[in-house]
Amino acid sequence: MDSASLARLIETVGTYKQDSLMIIRHGRIVAEAYYAPYVAGISHDLRSVTKSVVSTLTAIELKQGCWTVSISRFWTCFRKKILRVDENKRAMTSRPCSY
């Protein structure tokens, strides 16, 4: 990784009023920054971070063609009723990737 690019990224992210930034590559932290008044060890209200991470990982899996089990079997896990279930929704599939 290019250290100059990482430094620019850290500086740029700081201009967007973020709490912190951490980049992990191959299981190791390669960049970590905290923007005032935040410091390491402070809990943060993450709100929609989980949705963002899961949707990003899902997009990566979809791009790699890694889905093939019927999605409808998971619908019982949702707390809200799935509306307008049609043949297209029933045909949605998912499968695990084999890397």
N, C-alpha and C positions, 0 to 999 in steps of 0.2 A: 504494500500500500504506500502511496505517495504521501509523505508527511506534510508537504506544503498544501496538498489538497485537503487533507484532514484538518489542518490549521484553519484554512479558509472556511471549511464546513462548520467548524466550531464557532468561528466568528459570525458567520451568517446566521446560524441557528439562534445565536444570542440576540440578534436583532428582532426576532419574532416572538419575544416575550415567553420563551420556553423555560421550564424549571431546570431541566438537565438534558444531557445527551450522552448516550453510551453506545459505542460500536464494538461488537464482538465478532471476531473472525477466527474460525477454526478453534472455537472454545476458549479463546483468550481475549481479554479486554485490550483493544488497540487504541481506543480514544475514550475519554471520560471528561465531561465538563459540567459544571454547575454554575447557574447564572443567579446573581444576587437577587433576593436575599437567601436563596436556597443553597444548602450544603449537603454533602453525603450524610445519610442516616436519617434524614427528615422524611416522614411519611407524606405521600402526596395523594390528592384526590384524583383518581385516574379516569373517572367518568367513562367515556366511550373507547378507551384504549383497547379493551379486549375485542370489541367488534372490529376495530381497525386491524389488529394483528390477525385475527381469525380470517377475515375477508382477504387479507393479503396472502396468507398461507393457502387459502382455498384457491385463489386465482393462480398461484404458482402450480398447485397440484393439477388444476384444470388445464393449464397451458402444457403441462407435461403429459396430459392424457391419462391421469391416474384415478379416474372415478368409474365404478361400475356396479354397485349394489343399489337395490331399489330404495330411493329416498323415502318413499311413502311408509316404509317400515319404521322410520324414526319419528314420524309425525306424532305418535302417541307421547313422545317426550316433551312436545311443546305444550306450554300452559294455555295458549290461545288456540282456538279452533282455526284450522287452515281453511280459508274461504275459497270458493269457486274451484273446487277440485275437479279437474277435467282429465282427459286422456293424456294430454301433454305433461301435466304434473305427475300422473301415475307412471309415466314412462321415464321420468328422471331417474338416473342411476348414479352409483358411486362405487368405487373399489379402491383398496389401498394400493399405494405405489410399491413397487419392488425395486429399490435403488441398487 
